[in-house]
Amino acid sequence: MVRKVLYALIMVSLIMVAKQVTAQNDIGEIVKSGGTMITSPAAAGSVEVRISASQTAAEVAVVTMTVSSVEIYLASGWTRMTLGSTNKIDLKQAVETPQTIATISGLNPGTYTQVRMTISRVDVTAAAGKPLKATMSTNIISFTQNYQVSANNTTVLAINFDMVKSIDSSLKDQVSFTPVAKLVYTRAPGVR
């Protein structure tokens, strides 16, 4: 009985010391996962991925791209980002207004290097025709480029598609989509 009380007092003391260290080092919550203690930073950053596009050829009326996943590379490997309320992007509208497709928060501040997006489908409607499902040369777009995530800020990654180079509708009743895109990043100071 005395040992149980002694062990309980030791555990309470360790918990109190851990909370003091956490408060002094500006570390957020301590979470117990299985048998492992994990700390989450109090001042974390977030990343938002947006889709934008350049002008399309005049003969193309609508381009709808369906995204099945967006992932960011962390030290532990690829991590899926949270997709927005819709995973379909009208690339013609994205010419004027970039559209947010995915977000992730709770990231440690630092330099990150990779992001990738998986496209499940692209539908192209010609100005004088019906919608056609495009054949794709690849459905995964991957970027390796340094970008910074800082505490209490949102880093915006904009994937800009070159629609003229990406869409080939030269064959009758066929269209192909070869994604030609570049990654641009900005930070929105103070945005969380």
PLY file of the C-alpha trace (Angstrom):
ply
format ascii 1.0
element vertex 192
property float x
property float y
property float z
element edge 191
property int vertex1
property int vertex2
end_header
0.00 0.00 0.00
2.81 2.39 0.90
4.52 1.61 -2.45
1.35 2.46 -4.39
1.09 5.82 -2.64
4.80 6.47 -3.24
4.46 5.61 -6.96
1.40 7.87 -7.25
3.30 10.78 -5.65
6.24 10.24 -8.01
3.92 10.23 -11.05
2.19 13.42 -9.90
5.61 15.08 -9.39
6.77 14.05 -12.88
3.61 15.42 -14.45
4.05 18.74 -12.63
7.70 19.00 -13.74
6.71 18.20 -17.36
4.07 20.96 -17.30
6.60 23.47 -15.96
9.15 22.55 -18.64
6.43 22.74 -21.29
5.38 26.22 -20.17
8.97 27.53 -20.02
9.93 26.15 -23.45
6.75 27.37 -25.19
5.77 23.83 -26.08
2.09 23.20 -26.51
0.16 20.25 -25.29
1.70 16.95 -24.30
-0.37 14.19 -25.83
-0.04 10.53 -24.92
-0.26 8.34 -28.01
-0.06 4.64 -27.16
2.83 4.64 -24.71
4.68 7.55 -26.35
4.59 11.17 -25.24
4.29 13.58 -28.21
4.60 17.34 -27.94
2.86 19.73 -30.31
4.37 23.19 -30.80
2.47 26.11 -29.35
3.44 28.32 -32.29
2.70 26.16 -35.32
2.21 27.18 -38.93
-0.11 26.05 -41.70
-0.06 25.50 -45.46
-2.82 26.17 -47.98
-2.69 24.87 -51.57
-4.48 26.89 -54.25
-5.04 26.15 -57.93
-4.71 28.86 -60.56
-4.49 28.73 -64.35
-3.37 30.68 -67.37
-5.71 31.50 -70.25
-7.01 28.56 -72.27
-7.35 28.34 -76.01
-10.49 29.97 -77.42
-11.95 26.64 -78.57
-12.11 25.37 -74.95
-15.21 26.43 -72.99
-14.92 24.50 -69.70
-12.13 22.53 -68.00
-13.07 20.71 -64.80
-10.31 18.98 -62.84
-11.13 16.55 -60.02
-8.43 16.21 -57.36
-8.34 13.06 -55.23
-5.51 14.04 -52.86
-2.92 16.68 -51.99
0.03 15.65 -49.84
2.93 17.42 -48.17
6.22 15.75 -47.31
7.08 15.83 -43.61
10.00 14.19 -41.80
7.75 11.18 -41.15
6.87 10.84 -44.86
3.95 11.93 -47.05
0.96 13.32 -45.15
-2.44 13.97 -46.71
-3.77 17.49 -46.49
-7.44 18.17 -45.82
-9.33 18.73 -49.07
-11.68 21.71 -49.22
-15.45 21.54 -49.49
-15.16 20.56 -53.14
-12.46 18.60 -54.89
-13.54 19.82 -58.35
-11.88 22.89 -59.79
-13.13 24.82 -62.79
-9.80 25.82 -64.31
-11.43 28.52 -66.45
-12.63 30.24 -63.25
-9.19 29.72 -61.67
-7.74 32.05 -64.32
-9.33 35.01 -62.53
-9.74 33.62 -59.01
-7.34 31.02 -57.60
-9.27 28.32 -55.74
-8.20 26.74 -52.45
-8.09 22.97 -52.74
-6.37 21.75 -49.53
-5.04 22.86 -46.13
-2.97 21.49 -43.27
-2.17 23.07 -39.90
-0.12 22.31 -36.80
3.17 22.25 -38.73
6.49 22.91 -37.05
8.11 26.10 -38.36
10.92 25.40 -40.83
11.81 24.65 -44.42
9.70 22.15 -46.31
10.55 20.83 -49.75
7.82 18.79 -51.43
4.14 18.79 -52.29
2.22 16.53 -54.66
-1.29 16.38 -56.04
-3.21 13.45 -57.52
-5.73 14.24 -60.26
-8.45 11.65 -60.71
-10.21 13.16 -63.71
-10.20 16.05 -66.19
-13.26 16.93 -68.30
-12.92 19.34 -71.20
-15.82 20.92 -73.08
-15.08 22.53 -76.43
-16.82 25.80 -77.25
-19.04 24.03 -79.78
-19.14 20.54 -78.34
-19.98 18.14 -75.57
-17.88 17.38 -72.47
-15.13 14.83 -73.03
-13.15 12.94 -70.41
-9.51 13.70 -71.12
-6.87 11.03 -71.27
-3.98 11.90 -68.96
-0.30 11.23 -69.49
0.12 11.28 -65.70
-2.24 11.87 -62.83
0.34 12.84 -60.19
2.02 16.24 -60.18
4.97 16.53 -57.82
7.00 19.62 -56.93
10.35 19.79 -55.16
10.99 23.37 -54.10
11.96 24.92 -50.77
9.25 26.89 -48.97
9.11 28.25 -45.45
6.47 27.60 -42.82
6.60 30.06 -39.95
4.84 30.22 -36.61
1.32 31.63 -36.61
1.38 32.17 -40.40
-0.16 30.49 -43.41
2.10 29.62 -46.31
0.17 29.66 -49.57
1.34 27.29 -52.31
-0.16 28.18 -55.68
-0.08 25.54 -58.41
-0.49 27.40 -61.70
-1.51 25.32 -64.74
-0.52 26.43 -68.25
-3.78 25.50 -69.97
-2.58 26.07 -73.53
0.31 23.61 -73.05
-1.69 21.17 -70.90
-4.70 20.57 -73.19
-4.51 18.98 -76.63
-7.86 18.96 -78.42
-6.52 18.75 -81.96
-8.06 15.31 -82.65
-11.79 15.03 -83.31
-13.79 13.76 -80.30
-10.61 13.25 -78.26
-8.80 15.40 -75.78
-5.64 14.78 -73.77
-4.39 16.48 -70.63
-0.66 16.60 -69.92
-0.29 18.72 -66.78
2.14 21.58 -67.28
2.30 23.56 -64.05
4.61 25.53 -61.79
4.62 26.04 -58.04
4.70 29.53 -56.56
4.61 30.19 -52.84
3.85 33.17 -50.68
3.35 33.76 -46.99
0.38 35.66 -45.71
1.79 37.36 -42.57
-0.44 37.09 -39.54
-2.95 34.84 -41.28
-3.66 31.63 -39.47
0 1
1 2
2 3
3 4
4 5
5 6
6 7
7 8
8 9
9 10
10 11
11 12
12 13
13 14
14 15
15 16
16 17
17 18
18 19
19 20
20 21
21 22
22 23
23 24
24 25
25 26
26 27
27 28
28 29
29 30
30 31
31 32
32 33
33 34
34 35
35 36
36 37
37 38
38 39
39 40
40 41
41 42
42 43
43 44
44 45
45 46
46 47
47 48
48 49
49 50
50 51
51 52
52 53
53 54
54 55
55 56
56 57
57 58
58 59
59 60
60 61
61 62
62 63
63 64
64 65
65 66
66 67
67 68
68 69
69 70
70 71
71 72
72 73
73 74
74 75
75 76
76 77
77 78
78 79
79 80
80 81
81 82
82 83
83 84
84 85
85 86
86 87
87 88
88 89
89 90
90 91
91 92
92 93
93 94
94 95
95 96
96 97
97 98
98 99
99 100
100 101
101 102
102 103
103 104
104 105
105 106
106 107
107 108
108 109
109 110
110 111
111 112
112 113
113 114
114 115
115 116
116 117
117 118
118 119
119 120
120 121
121 122
122 123
123 124
124 125
125 126
126 127
127 128
128 129
129 130
130 131
131 132
132 133
133 134
134 135
135 136
136 137
137 138
138 139
139 140
140 141
141 142
142 143
143 144
144 145
145 146
146 147
147 148
148 149
149 150
150 151
151 152
152 153
153 154
154 155
155 156
156 157
157 158
158 159
159 160
160 161
161 162
162 163
163 164
164 165
165 166
166 167
167 168
168 169
169 170
170 171
171 172
172 173
173 174
174 175
175 176
176 177
177 178
178 179
179 180
180 181
181 182
182 183
183 184
184 185
185 186
186 187
187 188
188 189
189 190
190 191
